[in-house]
Amino acid sequence: MARIRYMIKDVDQAIDFYTRHLGFTLEHNASPAMALVARGDLHLLLSGPQSSGARPLPDGQHPSPGGWNRVVIDVEDLPAMMETLKQAGVPFRRDGIVRGPGGQQIWIEDPSGNLIELFEPAGFLPRP
């Protein structure tokens, strides 16, 4: 199992996004502070502004959403997934599919601006 914390702006909005568009199930809802959603062995902590994970650091900095670190979710038919997400109005951080030796990927954003990579491995890479 892997557990990752994403700082988000709105817990209910994030729950809806991850369960509706990416196949996560809701494991625990403590909105408006936080929620836990799961997809297979991946457990994603959605920490809102009222969560303990969002408390300011001693120097005054606040943990915030966004950035370039990301969750990578393997998919089987990336072009079809991309079209479905476009039709649903999901924001993309970059246009089009990026192809490389390991497979192909697209980048989308959750409602708080956190980056998510959807990845279709090339035939030689194992699927989790």
ABEGO torsion letter per residue (X at the ends): XBBBBBBBABAAAAAAAAAAAAGBBBABBAOAABBBBBBEABBBBBBBAABAAABBBAAGBBBBBEEABBBBBBBABAAAAAAAAAAAGBBBABBEBBBBAAEBBBBBBBAAGBBBBBBBBBAABBBX
